[in-house]
Amino acid sequence: MKIATLTFHASHNYGSVLQAYALAKQLELMGNEVNILNLRPETQKQMYTLKKPAGDIMHKCFDILMSGKRKKRYSEFERFIASVLPVTDEEFQTTEQLKKHGNAYDAYICGSDQIWNPVCPDFEPAYYLQFLSDTARAKKIAYAPSFGKHEFDEATTKQINAWAKDFDSISVRELKGKAVLNEIAPEKISVVCDPVVLLDKMYWDEFAAEPNIKEPYMLVYFLENNHGRKDFIDELSKTLGLKVVVLTEYLRDMAKPYIKKYDASPEEFVGLFQNASFVYTNSFHGTAFATIFNKPFITVIAPDQKNAANNNDSRKIDYLTKIGLESRLVQNDLPDKDMLMHVDYGAANEKMQEFREFSYRYLKNALEG
């Protein structure tokens, strides 16, 4: 089949570009011709521009020090988007522009990432395939889109459901996503794995670039807008006897003796997980890659789950519960060293494979049905 996918493929965010790559790769492995519709809203481009807003003198100095690494990281993302992802030659900024593109594919698949969250600054109705005409015969499939949150006002929830009703097959990434789709029968909605988990480990092994780090290290990957304590780094490093590699730039880390990989390419990002001795993260995709490569890890989440503002921990909790590794979730206190370094991947790998096979069947049936 000739298939178009639509997702946040051009966000300068490792999880976003890698899930876009993984879904396209999996569809190609199934024998399809795949394009990612190159939708790049102007708001999204502005989110990842090299220009940073002015701050106090410390932040201005920090920005100057980071400028070289930021430029390299920016160019690495642009290279990956243009040369590795199978994007369309034509670039689109809006849903209206996509309407003029016409219905050129046998199937359109939207997902994964938070593309079904209408309050995202870079949201477009196109992520619900609202550019297709009513007469379009192409299959409309949702593969693991996320809402990012689980509570919207009544008007937004109603709009989400109206758009979703147009789909031939619907799956979501989190259990709470089914609750948002409250006008659609639950049995018509599958919960499937993120594309980075769907794609078999052997392909990530081929994809990864080996980092130029000679000694064992603990990989630290934190997203600022996620919950979870970030202040365990030095304690973990001392307890585990590992060097620290950080992926995300923070002013507070500047004076620390960490190995700073702020300019890693997507391939290097995966390689850093592949070669880590331990992973400390609050990221869903950080968690996913730690499990794919069977690494000892902990994933930190909000200490107070009931009252956490805009709680985005459900995707991590759902995934780790699904594969039987919910014990790796940390809220307030660190486990002891034995617990930190020992993860029983025997049963977890079986459950990951079952989840992968279930998700594969959903995708296959959606395309063939």
C-alpha positions in Angstrom: 0.0 0.0 0.0 0.9 3.6 -0.4 0.7 5.1 3.1 1.1 8.6 4.5 1.8 9.1 8.2 1.3 12.3 10.1 2.9 13.2 13.4 5.2 15.6 15.2 8.1 14.4 13.1 9.8 17.8 12.9 10.0 18.7 16.6 13.6 19.0 17.7 12.8 16.4 20.4 14.4 13.0 20.4 11.3 11.1 21.3 9.3 12.9 18.6 11.6 12.2 15.6 12.4 8.7 16.7 8.8 7.6 17.1 8.2 9.1 13.6 11.1 7.1 12.3 10.0 3.9 14.0 6.5 3.9 12.6 7.6 4.6 9.1 10.3 1.9 9.3 7.8 -0.7 10.6 5.4 0.1 7.9 8.1 -0.3 5.3 9.2 -3.6 6.8 5.5 -4.7 6.2 6.0 -4.1 2.5 4.5 -0.6 2.2 5.6 2.6 0.5 5.6 5.3 3.2 5.8 9.0 3.3 5.6 11.3 6.3 3.5 14.3 5.4 5.9 17.2 5.9 3.6 19.4 8.1 5.7 21.9 9.9 3.5 24.6 11.5 5.2 28.0 12.0 4.5 27.8 15.7 6.4 24.5 15.9 9.4 26.1 14.1 9.4 29.0 16.5 9.4 26.5 19.5 12.8 25.1 18.3 14.4 28.2 16.9 18.0 28.9 17.8 17.1 32.3 19.1 16.4 32.3 22.8 14.6 34.9 24.8 16.8 37.2 26.9 17.1 36.5 30.6 19.2 37.6 33.5 23.0 37.9 33.1 23.6 34.3 34.2 21.3 32.9 31.5 22.7 35.2 28.9 26.2 33.9 29.6 24.9 30.3 29.6 23.2 30.9 26.2 26.6 32.2 24.8 28.4 29.1 26.1 25.7 26.8 24.7 25.5 28.4 21.3 28.0 26.1 19.6 26.3 22.9 20.8 22.9 24.3 20.1 23.8 25.0 16.5 25.3 21.5 16.0 22.2 19.9 17.6 19.9 22.0 15.4 21.7 21.0 12.3 21.7 17.3 13.4 17.9 17.4 13.8 17.4 19.2 10.5 19.6 16.6 8.7 17.7 13.7 10.3 14.3 15.2 9.4 15.3 15.9 5.8 17.6 12.9 5.0 16.6 10.0 7.2 12.8 10.5 7.7 10.8 9.7 4.5 9.2 13.1 4.4 7.3 14.5 1.4 9.2 16.9 -0.8 6.5 19.5 -0.3 6.3 21.2 3.1 3.0 22.3 4.6 2.4 24.8 7.3 -1.4 24.5 7.8 -4.3 22.1 7.5 -5.7 24.3 4.7 -2.5 23.7 2.7 -2.9 20.0 3.1 -6.5 20.2 1.8 -5.1 21.4 -1.5 -2.7 18.4 -1.6 -5.4 16.0 -2.4 -6.0 12.4 -1.4 -3.0 10.6 -2.9 -2.6 7.6 -0.6 -4.3 4.3 0.2 -4.1 4.9 3.9 -3.4 7.8 6.3 -2.1 7.0 9.7 -1.8 9.6 12.5 0.4 8.9 15.5 2.2 8.7 17.8 3.2 11.5 20.2 0.9 14.2 21.7 -0.7 15.0 18.3 -4.2 14.6 19.6 -3.8 17.3 22.2 -5.6 20.4 20.9 -4.0 22.7 23.4 -0.5 22.0 22.2 0.9 25.2 20.7 1.8 23.5 17.4 -1.5 21.6 17.1 -3.4 21.5 13.8 -6.7 19.8 13.0 -4.7 17.9 10.3 -3.5 15.6 13.1 -7.1 14.3 13.1 -6.9 14.0 9.3 -9.3 17.0 8.9 -7.8 17.8 5.6 -9.2 14.8 3.8 -12.4 15.3 1.8 -15.7 13.5 2.8 -15.4 11.4 -0.4 -11.9 10.2 0.3 -11.7 6.4 0.1 -8.4 6.0 1.9 -8.3 4.2 5.2 -8.1 6.5 8.2 -6.1 5.0 11.0 -4.9 6.2 14.4 -1.7 4.5 15.7 -0.9 5.3 19.4 -1.7 9.1 19.4 -1.5 10.6 22.8 -3.5 13.4 24.4 -0.7 14.4 26.7 -3.3 14.9 29.5 -6.5 13.3 30.4 -8.8 16.2 31.3 -10.2 18.8 28.8 -13.1 21.2 29.0 -16.4 19.9 27.7 -16.2 21.8 24.4 -12.7 20.5 23.6 -13.7 16.9 24.5 -16.7 17.1 22.3 -14.6 18.4 19.4 -12.0 15.6 19.9 -14.8 13.0 19.7 -16.4 14.5 16.6 -13.0 14.3 14.8 -12.2 10.8 16.0 -15.5 9.4 14.8 -14.3 9.7 11.3 -11.6 7.0 11.8 -11.8 3.5 10.5 -9.5 2.2 13.2 -8.5 3.8 16.5 -5.7 3.0 18.9 -4.2 5.2 21.7 -1.0 5.0 23.6 -2.4 5.4 27.2 -5.3 3.9 29.0 -6.5 7.3 30.0 -6.8 8.2 26.3 -9.8 5.9 26.1 -11.6 8.0 28.7 -11.2 11.1 26.6 -12.9 9.4 23.7 -16.1 9.0 25.8 -18.4 9.1 22.8 -16.8 6.1 21.1 -17.4 2.5 22.4 -14.3 1.4 24.4 -14.2 -2.0 22.6 -13.4 -0.1 19.4 -10.3 1.5 20.8 -7.1 -0.5 21.3 -4.2 0.5 23.6 -1.0 -0.1 21.7 2.7 0.4 22.3 4.7 3.5 21.2 6.3 3.0 17.8 9.8 2.9 19.3 8.7 -0.2 21.2 6.9 -1.6 18.2 10.1 -1.6 16.2 12.3 -4.6 17.1 15.5 -4.1 19.0 17.6 -5.5 16.2 16.7 -2.4 14.1 17.7 0.0 16.9 21.0 -1.9 17.2 21.7 -1.1 13.6 20.5 2.5 13.9 22.5 3.5 17.0 25.8 5.4 16.8 28.3 4.3 19.4 29.3 7.2 21.7 32.9 8.2 22.1 32.9 7.4 25.9 35.5 4.9 27.2 34.3 4.4 30.8 31.1 3.1 32.2 28.5 5.8 32.7 25.1 6.7 34.0 22.9 8.3 31.4 20.6 11.1 32.7 17.8 12.3 30.4 15.3 14.8 31.8 12.6 16.9 30.3 11.8 20.1 32.0 8.1 19.9 31.6 7.9 16.4 33.1 7.5 15.6 36.8 10.0 13.8 39.0 13.0 14.7 41.2 16.1 15.7 39.3 18.3 16.0 42.4 19.4 12.4 42.7 22.2 12.6 40.1 25.2 13.0 42.4 23.9 10.5 45.0 23.3 7.9 42.2 26.7 8.6 40.7 28.4 8.0 44.1 26.4 4.9 44.9 26.9 3.3 41.6 30.4 4.4 41.0 29.6 5.7 37.5 30.5 8.8 35.5 27.5 11.0 34.6 26.4 11.7 31.0 23.7 14.4 30.6 21.6 14.9 27.5 19.6 18.0 28.4 21.2 21.4 29.1 20.6 23.0 32.4 22.3 26.0 34.0 22.7 24.2 37.3 24.9 21.5 35.6 27.4 23.9 34.1 29.9 23.6 37.0 29.4 19.9 37.4 32.0 17.4 36.1 29.4 15.7 33.9 30.0 14.5 30.3 27.6 16.9 28.5 26.1 15.4 25.3 23.9 18.4 24.5 24.6 18.2 20.8 23.9 14.5 20.3 22.3 13.4 17.0 19.2 11.1 17.1 21.5 8.2 16.2 23.9 9.2 19.0 21.0 9.5 21.4 20.0 5.9 20.8 23.6 4.8 21.1 23.9 6.5 24.5 21.1 4.3 25.8 22.5 1.2 24.1 25.9 1.6 25.9 24.8 3.0 29.3 25.4 1.1 32.5 22.4 2.8 34.1 19.6 5.2 33.1 18.0 7.9 35.2 15.1 9.6 33.5 11.7 11.3 33.8 11.0 10.8 30.1 8.6 8.3 28.5 11.0 7.7 25.6 13.9 7.5 27.9 12.1 4.8 29.8 11.2 3.0 26.6 14.8 2.9 25.3 16.1 1.8 28.7 13.8 -1.2 28.5 14.4 -1.9 24.9 18.2 -2.3 25.6 17.5 -4.1 28.9 19.3 -1.5 31.0 19.1 -1.0 34.8 17.1 2.2 35.2 14.7 4.3 37.3 12.0 6.5 36.1 11.0 9.3 38.4 7.4 10.6 38.6 5.4 13.1 40.6 5.4 12.4 44.4 1.7 13.3 44.6 -0.1 11.8 41.7 -3.5 13.0 42.6 -2.6 16.7 42.8 0.2 17.0 40.2 -0.6 19.9 37.8 -1.1 18.7 34.2 0.1 15.3 35.2 1.9 13.6 32.2 3.1 10.5 34.1 0.4 8.1 32.9 2.3 7.1 29.8 5.3 5.9 31.9 3.1 4.3 34.6 0.9 2.5 32.0 3.9 1.2 30.0 6.0 -0.1 33.0 2.9 -1.7 34.5 2.1 -3.4 31.2 5.5 -5.0 31.1 5.7 -5.7 34.9 8.4 -3.2 35.7 6.4 -0.7 37.8 8.9 -1.2 40.6 11.3 1.0 38.6 9.0 4.0 39.2 10.5 6.3 41.9 8.7 9.1 43.7 10.5 10.2 46.9 13.3 7.9 47.9 16.0 6.0 46.1 16.1 2.2 46.3 19.3 0.6 47.5 22.2 -0.3 45.2 21.2 -3.9 44.6 17.7 -2.9 43.6 19.0 -0.1 41.4 21.3 -2.4 39.4 19.2 -5.5 39.2 16.2 -5.6 36.8 14.6 -8.9 36.0 14.1 -8.6 32.3 13.1 -12.3 31.8 9.4 -11.8 32.2 9.5 -8.2 31.1 11.0 -9.1 27.7 8.2 -11.7 27.2 5.5 -9.1 28.1 7.2 -6.5 25.8 7.1 -9.0 23.0 3.5 -9.8 23.6 2.7 -6.1 23.6 4.6 -5.6 20.4 2.8 -8.5 18.7 -0.6 -7.2 19.8 0.2 -3.8 18.5 1.6 -5.2 15.2 -1.7 -7.2 14.7 -3.7 -4.0 15.3 -1.7 -2.2 12.7 -1.9 -5.1 10.2 -5.6 -5.6 10.7 -6.3 -1.8 10.4 -4.5 -1.7 7.0 -6.1 -4.9 5.7 -9.6 -4.5 7.2 
